[in-house]
Amino acid sequence: MNQMIETMAGKLSRRNFARISSLLTAGATLPFYNEASLAQEAAGRMRAGAGRGEMPADAVRISSNENPLGPSKEALEAILKVAPFGGRYQPHGEQNAFVRAVAETEHLKTDYVAPYAGSSDPLHRSVCAFTSPTRSLVMGDPGYEAGSRSAEFIGAKVHRVPLRKDYSHDVKAMLAADPNAGVFYVCNPNNPTGTLTAREDVEYLLANKPKGSILLLDEAYIHFSTAQSMQDLVAADKDVIILRTFSKAYGMAGIRAGMALARPDLLDKLRPWGAGMLPVTGLAAATASLRSPTLVAERRKINADIRENVFNWLEQKKFTYVPSVSNKFMLETHKPGMQTAQALAKEHVYIGRVWPAWPTHVRVSIGTQAEMDRFKEALLKVTQA
């Protein structure tokens, strides 16, 4: 504990150091967020506006970018097999097996892989490790907000740079936002827009960023697109940390497994910002999922088919949306977006939240075909009322 606090002291202002050390001493949790907690905040506002409490049993939950397919058959079998040994931290070396499986899949050395319970954990650690009151976080806008919450908590400035007209990250504007930034955060495909930033833009950012900073490349949704991962930048020892999760395409949001991919010296800087073992059930399920040769391709197609069905319908009905290659999209409502979200909640259809940069857009996750048919029916009802 003392070593952890001393590490923090070198990064934070006196005021924030006192604040965090007191929280740690009390055993409290830092106020950091992931997709689930951010979605819960928004869902609470929607339910309040709809005059309801908890979601009803027939709710269509297309708010949190979850995968309704759930864990694969292989993952469930792995959980069942390891669960009786859950009284042990590592009954059969599950964490080492997971790291080896990731390294083989990503063509990396094992010390370039760090396992985490999802991707938000290493996101927060990266922000804490590489930003400070004198080194900012630069991100696209709209973009995934969790990292900005960490930066603001430790006193680091956040620069939100509008996306380009094609909805990609404006990397030149991001570089110009702060010549001494600590972290440049690129979510690719982006959350909430589901759009891609080209590899040449990412490489330009890496080549021109300030010394000592990192590119934090969030690939949580990469498996829904046909874009190639940029893990080769990690293998080439670039100043990049790539985040991955099993919450999305692999359908394990409630089971928790993910990773950070980076040079060993960068991963070392994340470790002082937290501790704890991953659940062996999550590790076993993730390892089994990685070893399935067809899982990602099959789920990518299922998601793409349903997504395109919705897009075709939206176009027929003259709705405006942002073209996405992921499992969510932004819908233009032409009025405060929360009004549409609350109206849909009255129909037991729960969509995602609103971003301040785009106040008339709402995010919609891709569910099953039946769920998206319910969404279409409810959307027509609330917009024609």
Order of alpha helices (4+ residues) and beta strands (2+ residues): alpha-alpha-alpha-beta-alpha-alpha-beta-alpha-beta-alpha-beta-alpha-beta-alpha-beta-alpha-beta-beta-alpha-alpha-alpha-beta-beta-alpha-beta-beta-alpha
